[in-house]
Amino acid sequence: MKKSLYETDVAIMEGIRNNDERALAYLYKLHYPMISHFILNNSGTDDEAKDIYQEGVIVFYEKIKDNTLELSCQIKTYLYSVCRRLWLKRLAEKGRYANKIDDSEPYLPLEDDVSRHEEQEKQFGVMASALEEIGEPCRTLLEDYYIRLQNMQDIVEKFGYTNTDTAKNQKYKCLQRLKKIFFATYKPEV
Amino acid sequence: MIDYRVYEQIERYLNGNMEAAEHAAFEALLHTDLRLAEKVREHKQMMQLMQKMGQREVLKQKLNVFHKDMEIEMAATETTPVWKVFWNRHVQTITVAASVSLLSVFGTLWSVQQLKAPVKQQAAHYVELRREVERLKKNQTAIINGINDASKPAPRPAAFSGTGFAISSEGYLVTSSHVVEGADSIMIENKAGLKFKVDEVYRDQIHDLSILKIIDTSFTGFDRLPFTFKTTESDLGESVFTLGYPREDIVFGEGSLSSSSGFEGDTTSYQISIPLNPGNSGGPLLDEKGNLIGVISGKQAGQEGAAFAVKSAYLLQMISELPSTATDGPIPLPKKNNLSGNTRPQQLKKLKDYVFVVKVYN
């Protein structure tokens, strides 16, 4: 892989839009040291740095995929700002208020992008616990069909249903329960 | 049974799998049936959410792969060896420990040296007792004389002086060889005012002894010498005395033989407890009976009463081994002792004519 291919931010973004995995890989490796340095300097660990950085990259990645990204700065600055924000929240959750943040880069507020990401994270959390609650085989059935997007025929074979109709019926019942649990717990904030 | 078919329909609608006619009919139904519309909305949300979860899962896996790759790359580029990690972690401790130990080692060495220093100083110095004649005084006299009589060349003062004594009536004398070292010409003079020019005829550097011979034509020979030489070693505590010229006049010094070895265990000399001064070098050391037992050679600096004299046995040895070229035949040594049994002042009276100040010019 020629690194120079992705040397500009525009090229990287273009690469991600075209589902070029190498672009994402390049981006990921390019900016990790900066975030790692930031987290470690502000009472974090290596694992936390990895977590936060991956969340930051996900925010960036999904914004590009949704075509909602209005980048008014370098990718570097964007990632730094997002990760900084996420880390401050994390510190607050841990009950440790960072009174003095050791910044190595300039940053932007980016309240919106981060809070939208957090809202989504919350939904994922609720969904995951709802899936946990409905139990087997419902959970695997739904996950296979909706999350892993498997073929109905494969699912019938895997679970040993007599025909697709039985499977579909089972799936409907499961979904019904999931829905009930999910909407009972989840109250949107936005 | 009907319910799940409805869901299937909803899913087909949401996924856009309906045919145009069916799609239109379903949309129309949505406008009228609000319950159905609500269901569709909910279903859509669920589906999207689960889809996103799936995508997120995939993305996270990808990122984890990148992360692992990156860690491997980083490890490959900067494999920090174990010792380096250890060093980085402990460098401060090590530095402090090292400086403390260095400090204590050198501190100890230094303080030990401090303790040893005065002892060492006491032990080290041997002073040869030849005397540097006060130039200034002589120069002054010379200048004054010069003013009085400008035609005369100013007499050159002697650079050094020591003591010497006669060993035979033919005009042979003994002194320390360091007294006459580097001499151009040597003059001797005694208390009676006799003044002769002498030459060094033999030198024994090892025992610091020199034989001088009077070369003045006016010299006719001494009277019989009053003392004899002692061939055996003298005993510890024997009372001894010397005559010498530490200044312009002859000076008597008395003490006892305090050790049968000299400076730093030198067995060729005695240690004697006579206060000596520069100028005493080369003087005779005699015991109570008037036997010559040694030749004054030096003292130890910083310690009073530690003076040294070369044993007479070595002087005799040197005289007996004198090469015939240096002298006109063997030197006849005095045989009869006139001092034994005399009081000290009588002894000195007899002796002092044979003790000379040796003046060295160079």
Interface residues (C-beta under 8 A of the other chain):
Chain A: E21 L24 A25 Y28 K29 Y32 K50 Q54 V57 I58 Y61 Q120 Q123 F124 M127 A128 L142 E143 Y146 I147 R148 L149 K168 N169 K171 Y172 K173 L175 L178 K179 F182 F183
Chain B: M1 D3 Y4 Y7 E8 E42 H43 M46 M47 L49 M50 Q51 K52 M53 G54 R56 E57 L59 K60 K62 L63 N64 F66 H67 D69 M70 E73
